[in-house]
């Protein structure tokens, strides 16, 4: 009797919600049979999935191997009479990564017509950024929000400023509007991020202290970790990163978590999590900067006695570790190479000021002293001198 009652109550949207959650669990555990079972059940119930679960299902489809099911989910999504901002943005992200520019614009117009009028302006800014770039989004935000009416509009304008590189102006603007909405946590969090992005670590620290009573433990730990990294205290940040990675599944599958693992050389840990994260964000590991860095570190490690295999792709694609290998080969020793007239290859780097931050300076120095390459670092002053019109402007870097 109980089973009969349960089956009767689990109809419509309730049953669809359970199948979406079932599919999430099956995907996390890598159970392909159960994933296929959930997909088969959901195929006839897509119209019953409520909005908040439909967004989760759409994101889940990104790393499922069933392309036909993903197409069905998207079709069901477009068939809906209404869309909220998050669902519309997810659809546009799909369009931008899988379709041509004109088709993606068609998707933008289609989902925009299904949105609540109050949500359209924020979505329109996101669409401009994705389809035309941050400058167009900034110009639209500036004209659309000449006098912000609520905190969310202020956050959107500040993000548009930050996306175009105007980080200091973004932080200054948020400080001003925060006086109008001092209790809005979304705005306060945006201001904390803006302080960090603009290098104003002292204000970021003071703001985090003021926000502490209103943050959950996970939120506090995450922002404290960001603050430590903003201060350049990576040795102190590492144990906090490890604890947060262990306790917070969302952080453990973020790009920021992977960046920390790469920075500290935790290649095994990086590769353990990387494929899940890349699937989540719809990227191929080797196509990302982080993937390139970890492959370089893996090649360096393979040169040790207990190292692994180095493939043809590795040697062809990664200059520095491959050069290290060739330098160790007797037949490639520079002293044994003869010949004249070999052109000298040049590396040019730029930092606007003579004083370079320590971490950046270490990276820049790693490009110096490479056999067969000349190196020149420019400041704004020396670069302008080199670029100034004249008969010998581009003669050779050593003239600067």
C-alpha positions as CSV (number, residue, x, y, z in Angstrom):
1,X,0.0,0.0,0.0
2,X,2.8,2.4,0.9
3,X,4.7,1.6,-2.3
4,X,1.4,2.3,-4.3
5,X,0.9,5.6,-2.6
6,X,4.5,6.6,-3.2
7,X,4.3,5.8,-6.9
8,X,1.1,7.8,-7.1
9,X,2.6,10.9,-5.5
10,X,5.9,10.7,-7.5
11,X,4.4,12.0,-10.7
12,X,5.0,14.9,-13.0
13,X,7.7,17.3,-11.8
14,X,8.5,15.4,-8.6
15,X,9.5,12.3,-10.6
16,X,11.5,14.4,-13.1
17,X,13.4,16.1,-10.3
18,X,14.3,12.7,-8.8
19,X,15.6,11.4,-12.1
20,X,17.8,14.5,-12.6
21,X,19.3,14.0,-9.1
22,X,19.7,10.3,-9.9
23,X,21.6,11.3,-13.1
24,X,23.8,13.7,-11.2
25,X,24.8,11.0,-8.7
26,X,25.4,8.4,-11.4
27,X,27.6,10.9,-13.4
28,X,29.7,11.7,-10.3
29,X,30.3,8.1,-9.5
30,X,31.0,7.2,-13.2
31,X,28.2,4.7,-13.3
32,X,27.5,4.6,-17.1
33,X,24.7,2.0,-16.8
34,X,22.7,4.1,-14.2
35,X,23.4,7.3,-16.2
36,X,21.9,5.6,-19.3
37,X,18.9,4.5,-17.2
38,X,18.3,8.0,-16.0
39,X,18.6,9.5,-19.5
40,X,16.1,6.9,-20.8
41,X,13.6,7.9,-18.0
42,X,14.1,11.6,-18.5
43,X,13.6,11.5,-22.3
44,X,9.8,11.4,-21.9
45,X,9.7,13.8,-18.9
46,X,11.7,16.9,-20.1
47,X,8.6,19.1,-20.1
48,X,8.0,18.3,-16.5
49,X,11.4,19.3,-15.2
50,X,11.1,22.6,-13.2
51,X,13.2,25.6,-14.1
52,X,15.8,25.3,-11.3
53,X,16.4,21.6,-12.1
54,X,16.4,22.2,-15.8
55,X,19.4,24.5,-15.4
56,X,21.2,21.8,-13.6
57,X,20.3,19.3,-16.3
58,X,21.5,21.6,-19.0
59,X,24.9,22.0,-17.3
60,X,25.1,18.3,-16.7
61,X,24.6,17.6,-20.4
62,X,27.9,19.3,-21.1
63,X,30.0,16.3,-19.9
64,X,27.6,13.5,-20.7
65,X,28.6,11.4,-23.7
66,X,25.1,11.3,-25.1
67,X,25.0,14.1,-27.7
68,X,21.5,13.2,-28.8
69,X,20.1,13.6,-25.3
70,X,21.8,17.0,-25.0
71,X,20.1,18.1,-28.2
72,X,16.8,16.9,-26.8
73,X,17.3,18.9,-23.6
74,X,18.2,22.0,-25.6
75,X,15.1,21.6,-27.8
76,X,12.9,21.2,-24.7
77,X,14.6,24.3,-23.3
78,X,13.8,26.4,-26.4
79,X,10.2,25.1,-26.3
80,X,9.6,26.7,-22.9
81,X,7.3,29.7,-22.9
82,X,9.4,31.5,-20.2
83,X,13.1,31.5,-19.2
84,X,14.9,33.1,-16.2
85,X,18.2,34.9,-16.6
86,X,20.4,31.9,-15.6
87,X,18.8,29.5,-18.0
88,X,18.9,32.0,-20.8
89,X,22.6,32.7,-20.1
90,X,23.4,28.9,-20.1
91,X,21.6,28.5,-23.5
92,X,23.6,31.4,-24.9
93,X,26.9,29.9,-23.6
94,X,26.0,26.7,-25.4
95,X,25.3,28.6,-28.6
96,X,28.6,30.6,-28.4
97,X,30.7,27.4,-28.0
98,X,29.0,25.2,-30.5
99,X,27.4,27.5,-33.2
100,X,28.6,30.2,-35.6
101,X,28.3,33.9,-34.7
102,X,25.1,34.6,-36.6
103,X,23.4,31.4,-35.2
104,X,24.4,32.4,-31.7
105,X,22.8,35.9,-32.3
106,X,19.6,34.1,-33.4
107,X,19.7,32.2,-30.1
108,X,20.1,35.4,-28.2
109,X,17.0,37.0,-29.8
110,X,15.0,33.8,-29.2
111,X,15.7,33.5,-25.5
112,X,15.4,37.2,-24.9
113,X,11.8,37.1,-26.1
114,X,11.1,34.5,-23.4
115,X,12.5,36.4,-20.5
116,X,10.8,38.6,-17.9
117,X,11.3,42.3,-18.9
118,X,13.0,43.0,-15.6
119,X,15.8,40.4,-16.4
120,X,16.4,41.4,-20.0
121,X,18.8,44.3,-19.5
122,X,21.2,42.2,-17.4
123,X,21.1,39.4,-19.9
124,X,21.6,41.8,-22.8
125,X,24.9,42.9,-21.2
126,X,26.0,39.3,-20.9
127,X,25.1,38.6,-24.5
128,X,27.1,41.7,-25.7
129,X,30.1,40.5,-23.8
130,X,29.9,37.0,-25.2
131,X,29.1,38.0,-28.8
132,X,30.8,41.3,-29.3
133,X,33.4,41.8,-26.5
134,X,33.7,43.6,-23.1
135,X,34.0,47.1,-24.6
136,X,30.5,46.9,-26.2
137,X,29.1,45.6,-23.0
138,X,30.7,48.4,-21.0
139,X,29.3,51.1,-23.4
140,X,25.8,49.5,-23.1
141,X,26.0,49.3,-19.3
142,X,27.2,52.9,-19.1
143,X,24.3,54.2,-21.2
144,X,21.7,51.8,-19.7
145,X,22.6,52.5,-16.1
146,X,23.4,56.3,-16.0
147,X,21.9,56.4,-12.6
148,X,21.6,53.0,-10.9
149,X,18.2,52.3,-9.3
150,X,19.2,49.2,-7.3
151,X,22.3,47.4,-6.2
152,X,22.2,44.7,-8.9
153,X,22.5,47.3,-11.6
154,X,25.5,48.8,-9.8
155,X,27.1,45.3,-9.7
156,X,26.5,44.8,-13.5
157,X,28.1,48.1,-14.3
158,X,31.1,47.5,-12.1
159,X,31.6,44.1,-13.7
160,X,31.5,45.6,-17.1
161,X,34.1,48.1,-16.0
162,X,36.4,45.4,-14.6
163,X,36.0,43.2,-17.8
164,X,37.5,46.1,-19.8
165,X,40.5,46.4,-17.5
166,X,39.2,49.4,-15.6
167,X,39.7,47.7,-12.2
168,X,40.6,50.8,-10.2
169,X,37.6,52.7,-11.5
170,X,35.4,49.7,-10.8
171,X,36.5,49.6,-7.2
172,X,36.1,53.3,-6.8
173,X,32.5,53.2,-8.2
174,X,31.5,50.3,-5.9
175,X,32.8,52.2,-2.9
176,X,30.6,55.1,-3.8
177,X,27.4,53.2,-4.5
178,X,27.9,50.9,-1.4
179,X,26.9,53.9,0.7
180,X,23.4,53.7,-0.8
181,X,23.1,49.9,-0.2
182,X,25.3,49.0,2.7
183,X,23.4,45.8,3.5
184,X,23.5,44.3,0.1
185,X,25.9,41.3,0.3
186,X,26.1,40.8,-3.5
187,X,27.4,44.4,-3.8
188,X,29.7,44.0,-0.8
189,X,31.2,40.8,-2.3
190,X,31.7,42.5,-5.7
191,X,33.5,45.3,-3.9
192,X,35.8,42.9,-2.1
193,X,36.7,41.3,-5.5
194,X,37.2,44.7,-7.1
195,X,39.6,45.7,-4.3
196,X,41.7,42.6,-4.9
197,X,41.6,43.0,-8.7
198,X,42.8,46.6,-8.5
199,X,45.6,45.7,-6.0
200,X,44.0,47.5,-3.0
201,X,44.7,44.7,-0.6
202,X,44.4,46.8,2.5
203,X,40.8,47.8,1.7
204,X,40.0,44.2,0.8
205,X,41.3,43.1,4.2
206,X,39.3,45.7,6.1
207,X,36.1,44.9,4.2
208,X,36.5,41.1,4.8
209,X,36.8,41.8,8.5
210,X,33.6,43.8,8.5
211,X,31.8,41.1,6.5
212,X,32.9,38.2,8.7
213,X,29.7,38.1,10.9
214,X,27.6,37.7,7.8
215,X,29.5,35.0,6.0
216,X,29.3,31.2,6.3
217,X,32.4,29.3,7.3
218,X,33.0,28.2,3.7
219,X,32.5,31.7,2.4
220,X,34.9,33.1,5.0
221,X,37.6,30.5,4.2
222,X,37.3,31.0,0.5
223,X,37.6,34.8,0.7
224,X,40.4,34.5,3.2
225,X,42.3,32.3,0.7
226,X,41.7,34.9,-2.0
227,X,43.1,37.6,0.3
228,X,46.2,35.7,1.1
229,X,46.9,35.2,-2.6
230,X,46.2,38.9,-3.2
231,X,48.9,39.7,-0.6
232,X,51.3,37.3,-2.3
233,X,51.4,35.0,0.8
234,X,51.2,31.8,-1.1
235,X,53.0,29.7,1.6
236,X,50.3,30.7,4.1
237,X,47.6,30.1,1.4
238,X,48.7,26.6,0.6
239,X,47.4,24.8,3.8
240,X,44.1,26.8,3.6
241,X,43.8,25.7,-0.1
242,X,44.3,22.1,0.9
243,X,41.7,22.2,3.6
244,X,39.2,24.0,1.4
245,X,39.8,21.5,-1.4
246,X,39.1,18.6,1.0
247,X,36.0,20.2,2.6
248,X,34.3,22.0,-0.3
249,X,33.4,20.0,-3.4
250,X,32.5,23.1,-5.4
251,X,36.0,24.7,-4.8
252,X,37.7,21.4,-5.6
253,X,36.2,21.4,-9.1
254,X,37.1,25.0,-9.9
255,X,39.9,26.5,-12.1
256,X,41.2,28.4,-9.1
257,X,41.8,25.1,-7.2
258,X,43.7,23.7,-10.3
259,X,45.8,26.9,-10.5
260,X,47.0,26.4,-6.9
261,X,47.9,22.8,-7.5
262,X,49.9,23.7,-10.6
263,X,51.6,26.6,-8.8
264,X,52.8,24.3,-6.1
265,X,53.8,21.5,-8.5
266,X,51.1,19.1,-7.3
267,X,50.9,17.4,-10.7
268,X,49.3,14.2,-9.6
269,X,46.6,16.0,-7.7
270,X,46.1,18.3,-10.6
271,X,45.6,15.5,-13.1
272,X,43.2,13.7,-10.6
273,X,40.8,16.6,-10.7
274,X,41.5,18.2,-14.0
275,X,39.4,16.1,-16.3
276,X,36.3,16.5,-14.1
277,X,36.8,20.3,-14.1
278,X,37.6,20.5,-17.8
279,X,34.4,18.5,-18.6
280,X,32.4,20.8,-16.3
281,X,33.6,23.9,-18.1
282,X,33.5,22.3,-21.5
283,X,37.3,22.6,-22.2
284,X,39.8,20.1,-23.3
285,X,42.7,19.9,-20.8
286,X,45.5,20.4,-23.3
287,X,43.8,23.4,-24.9
288,X,44.1,25.4,-21.8
289,X,47.0,27.4,-20.3
290,X,46.8,25.3,-17.2
291,X,47.0,22.1,-19.2
292,X,50.1,23.4,-21.0
293,X,51.8,24.3,-17.7
294,X,51.1,20.9,-16.2
295,X,52.4,19.1,-19.3
296,X,55.6,21.1,-19.1
297,X,56.1,20.1,-15.5
298,X,55.3,16.5,-16.3
299,X,58.0,16.5,-19.1
300,X,60.5,18.0,-16.7
301,X,59.6,15.3,-14.1
302,X,60.0,12.6,-16.7
303,X,63.7,13.5,-17.1
304,X,64.4,12.3,-13.5
305,X,65.5,8.6,-13.0
306,X,62.0,7.6,-11.8
307,X,60.2,9.7,-14.5
308,X,57.6,8.6,-17.0
309,X,57.3,8.5,-20.8
310,X,57.9,11.5,-23.1
311,X,56.0,11.4,-26.4
312,X,56.6,13.0,-29.8
313,X,53.8,15.5,-29.1
314,X,55.6,16.6,-25.9
315,X,58.9,17.3,-27.7
316,X,57.2,19.1,-30.6
317,X,54.9,21.2,-28.5
318,X,56.8,22.4,-25.4
319,X,60.0,24.3,-26.1
320,X,61.7,24.7,-22.7
321,X,61.5,21.1,-21.4
322,X,62.3,19.8,-24.9
323,X,65.3,22.2,-25.1
324,X,66.5,20.9,-21.8
325,X,66.4,17.3,-23.2
326,X,68.3,18.3,-26.3
327,X,70.9,20.2,-24.4
328,X,71.8,17.0,-22.6
329,X,72.4,15.1,-25.8
330,X,76.2,15.1,-26.8
331,X,75.4,15.5,-30.5
332,X,73.4,18.6,-29.7
333,X,76.0,20.3,-27.5
334,X,76.4,23.9,-28.7
335,X,80.2,23.5,-28.6
336,X,80.1,20.8,-31.3
337,X,77.8,22.7,-33.7
338,X,79.7,24.4,-36.5
339,X,78.5,26.9,-39.2
340,X,78.3,30.6,-39.7
341,X,75.5,33.0,-40.5
342,X,73.0,31.4,-38.2
343,X,70.4,34.2,-37.4
344,X,70.0,35.1,-33.7
345,X,66.4,34.7,-32.5
346,X,65.1,37.4,-30.2
347,X,62.8,37.4,-27.2
348,X,61.1,40.7,-26.3
349,X,59.3,41.2,-23.0
350,X,57.5,44.3,-21.6
351,X,56.6,45.8,-18.2
352,X,55.6,49.4,-18.1
353,X,57.8,50.3,-15.1
354,X,61.4,49.5,-14.3
355,X,60.3,47.9,-10.9
356,X,58.7,44.6,-11.7
357,X,56.7,42.7,-9.1
358,X,58.7,39.8,-7.6
359,X,56.5,36.9,-8.9
360,X,56.3,38.5,-12.4
361,X,60.1,39.1,-12.4
362,X,60.8,35.5,-11.7
363,X,58.7,34.4,-14.6
364,X,60.4,37.0,-16.9
365,X,63.8,35.9,-15.8
366,X,63.1,32.3,-16.8
367,X,63.1,33.5,-20.4
368,X,66.7,34.8,-20.1
369,X,69.9,33.0,-21.0
370,X,68.4,30.6,-23.5
371,X,71.0,29.4,-26.0
372,X,70.6,30.8,-29.5
373,X,68.2,33.6,-28.3
374,X,68.9,37.2,-27.5
375,X,66.8,38.8,-24.8
376,X,65.5,42.3,-24.3
377,X,63.1,43.6,-21.6
378,X,61.4,46.9,-22.3
379,X,59.8,49.5,-20.0
380,X,57.4,52.0,-21.4
381,X,60.2,54.5,-21.8
382,X,62.7,52.2,-23.6
383,X,59.9,50.8,-25.7
384,X,58.9,54.3,-26.9
385,X,62.5,55.0,-27.6
386,X,62.8,51.8,-29.7
387,X,59.6,52.5,-31.6
388,X,60.4,56.2,-32.3
389,X,60.7,56.8,-36.1
390,X,64.2,57.1,-37.3
391,X,66.7,55.4,-39.5
392,X,68.0,53.0,-36.9
393,X,64.8,52.4,-34.8
394,X,64.6,48.7,-35.5
395,X,68.3,48.0,-36.1
396,X,68.8,45.7,-33.1
397,X,67.6,45.5,-29.5
398,X,71.0,46.2,-28.1
399,X,70.8,49.8,-29.4
400,X,68.1,50.6,-26.8
